[in-house]
């Protein structure tokens, strides 16, 4: 194969990739496929490591941080009620 043929072949691959990317963008996300893939990953993880995943310090710390932030947000809105909502969202 000569170099010019290789260049044309690679250019064709790039054009096809751009078209496919645009088609996927226009079609939007495939929710059913995403859920199916997520469930398949959970099954695979369960087969490999057991389910649920073992607790670790980083996950525990992140969960506690999220809970604390939620408590702050909830208490703020409980204290300020309707006055805390923006007038023109």
C-alpha positions as CSV (number, residue, x, y, z in Angstrom):
1,X,0.0,0.0,0.0
2,X,1.4,3.3,-0.9
3,X,1.5,6.3,1.4
4,X,-1.2,8.2,-0.5
5,X,-3.6,5.3,-0.2
6,X,-3.0,5.2,3.6
7,X,-3.7,8.9,3.9
8,X,-7.0,8.6,2.0
9,X,-8.0,5.7,4.1
10,X,-7.3,7.5,7.3
11,X,-9.1,10.6,6.0
12,X,-12.1,8.4,5.3
13,X,-12.0,7.0,8.8
14,X,-11.9,10.5,10.3
15,X,-14.9,11.7,8.1
16,X,-16.9,8.6,9.1
17,X,-16.1,9.2,12.8
18,X,-17.3,12.8,12.6
19,X,-20.5,11.7,10.9
20,X,-21.1,9.0,13.5
21,X,-20.5,11.5,16.3
22,X,-22.9,14.0,14.8
23,X,-25.6,11.2,14.4
24,X,-25.2,10.1,18.0
25,X,-25.4,13.8,19.1
26,X,-28.6,14.3,17.1
27,X,-30.1,11.0,18.4
28,X,-29.5,12.0,22.0
29,X,-28.7,9.7,24.9
30,X,-30.0,6.1,24.9
31,X,-31.4,5.9,28.4
32,X,-32.4,2.2,28.2
33,X,-28.9,1.3,27.1
34,X,-27.3,3.4,29.8
35,X,-29.4,1.7,32.5
36,X,-28.7,-1.7,31.0
37,X,-25.0,-1.0,31.0
38,X,-25.0,0.2,34.6
39,X,-26.8,-2.9,35.7
40,X,-24.4,-5.1,33.8
41,X,-21.5,-3.3,35.5
42,X,-23.1,-3.9,38.9
43,X,-23.5,-7.6,38.1
44,X,-19.8,-7.8,37.0
45,X,-18.7,-6.0,40.1
46,X,-20.8,-8.4,42.2
47,X,-19.3,-11.4,40.5
48,X,-15.7,-10.1,41.0
49,X,-15.9,-8.6,44.5
50,X,-19.3,-9.3,46.0
51,X,-22.2,-6.9,46.4
52,X,-22.5,-4.4,48.0
53,X,-19.1,-3.0,47.6
54,X,-17.0,-3.0,50.8
55,X,-17.1,0.2,52.8
56,X,-14.1,2.3,52.7
57,X,-13.0,5.5,54.6
58,X,-13.2,7.7,51.5
59,X,-16.8,6.7,50.7
60,X,-17.8,7.1,54.3
61,X,-16.2,10.6,54.4
62,X,-18.0,11.6,51.2
63,X,-21.3,10.3,52.5
64,X,-20.9,12.2,55.7
65,X,-20.0,15.4,53.9
66,X,-23.0,15.1,51.6
67,X,-25.3,14.6,54.7
68,X,-23.8,17.6,56.4
69,X,-24.3,19.8,53.4
70,X,-27.9,18.6,53.0
71,X,-28.6,19.4,56.7
72,X,-27.3,22.9,56.1
73,X,-29.4,23.5,53.0
74,X,-32.5,22.0,54.6
75,X,-32.1,24.0,57.8
76,X,-31.6,27.2,55.9
77,X,-34.8,26.7,53.9
78,X,-36.7,25.6,57.0
79,X,-35.6,28.8,58.7
80,X,-36.2,31.2,55.8
81,X,-39.1,29.5,54.1
82,X,-40.5,31.3,51.0
83,X,-38.3,34.4,51.6
84,X,-35.3,32.3,50.5
85,X,-36.7,31.4,47.1
86,X,-35.6,33.6,44.1
87,X,-38.4,35.8,42.7
88,X,-37.5,35.2,39.0
89,X,-35.8,31.8,38.6
